[in-house]
Amino acid sequence: MAGLEGRIALVTGAGTGMGRSHAEVLAERGADIVVQDIVEDAALETAELVRTAGRRAHVAVCDIADGVALAAVIGEAAALGPIDVLVNNAGIHALTPFEEIAEAEFDRIFAVNVAGTFNAMRAVLPGMKDRRRGAIVNVASTSGQIGTPGDTHYCASKGAVLGLTKAWAKEFAAWSIRVNAVSPGPIATEMTVRNRGWEGIRERAEKEIPLRRYGLPRDVSYAVAYLAGDGAGFVTGQVIPIAGGLAIVGI
Amino acid sequence: MTSLAGKTALITGAGRGLGRQHGLTLAERGASVIVHDIAGDAAEETAGMIRKAGGEARVVGCDITDVAAIKETFGALGTVDIVVNNAGTHEARLIEAISAAEFKNMMDVHVKGAFFTVQTLLPDMKERRGGKIINTASAWGQCGWHTDSHYCGAKAAILGLTKAWAKEFAPWGIRVNAVSPGVVMTEMTRLNRTDEEIRDLAEKHIPIGRLGLPEDISNAVAYLASSEADFITGQVLPVNGGEFIVGI
């Protein structure tokens, strides 16, 4: 498999959970990492893990919903070199019944999950076009594919990420920039464990997930690494669901 | 790179084209490859290429449309960790020109062949509670084409098998996925089109601006075959340069 030696990858929301795992796995394959997060301490910790893996790290702290701030911190990362890989991982989730979703909550979900993805793409695109290469991996969700109750705004925002993925694949293919998405299903992140507890996770796994377990962040990171590398050089506009057999849809 | 060391992979139709490249790629990652083809010479040639590259290969031959032969040949293989259902056939035809025999052969090679290959190997996979099945669909089976409706139908049936098997075999930890190639540069492509036609196709119809290479598809197969894809089942991985972006 093609490694990522000499590549520079921007991973958004890389301070915790799946984003941190993506940063670690890409670093293990040889990439230097721009660690973006809104929480500085978390980003610094991830940067340390990247350095432990023997790669360079640059920390970029900002609210991804703020396009101007993001462009500024990404500009500072130029010291590391040009960005070849963008992993649009930053995202937020809220469990709120439809009737109770206030406008501000709706707006914030879309500001981070959709506008944040848009902002990061804007920040790296000129350089990728100049060099005529780049790999974008957006993080969708099986919730955006099949719907889940109790988080309609989140489902819609992830559906939007799928739309961006497909449109960008077509718009930027002429510059050899590939755009794909991973679509995680039930993954045992720190947040999942906090919300459901291990007992709840085991119960749901047995009842609902064909492979009878939750995924681990690494299961998703490996798909990110595959899509980011040259081994996926003829793959663009596609979605890889990592869901243990949930969300067997589409064609 | 996740190694496939210690794994045995059966690849059907591995005597040429995509199947041959799958054999080379999986062997390069450490798998011991069983090269199947109906044409013994072609299979031996693939096995020779694998061995020359330092890999491990053996050859089996049977007609993939002959269920008794499949049971006899594949039933004697012992442990198979990875099955790549690659054997296929293709002929450009309008519906009026497709005879009943051609229709039957198209379905038998793709659908019946894959079906009974898996039925034969499944008991051992179930007993060992693991295994990876990778089917070969096609962009044409996802999106249709102006000709070759029997081929499109057969490839769509492969998608149905993939999704159903994923659910049926999941309790035993057996993962089932499909790769779905678009237009790939194989010997057959070179035979059927002029260089100018190929350039034209790449420039006008394939967003990424080139045809696929067999390696592009083999890399997807190798990824799905590896433990890195252990939480993926029932999915279709299209490798088509952006020419076909569908589903969700």
Interface residues (C-beta under 8 A of the other chain):
Chain A: M1 A2 G3 Q145 L162 K166 A169 K170 A173 A174 S176 R178 P210 L211 R212 R213 G215 L216 D219 V220 Y222 A223 A225 Y226 G231 A232 G233 F234 V235 T236 G237 Q238 V239 I240 P241 I242 A243 G244 G245 I248 V249 G250 I251
Chain B: M1 T2 R29 Q142 A156 L159 K163 A166 K167 A170 P171 G173 R175 G182 P207 I208 G209 R210 G212 L213 D216 I217 N219 A220 A222 Y223 E228 A229 D230 F231 I232 T233 G234 Q235 V236 L237 P238 V239 N240 G241 G242 I245 V246 G247 I248
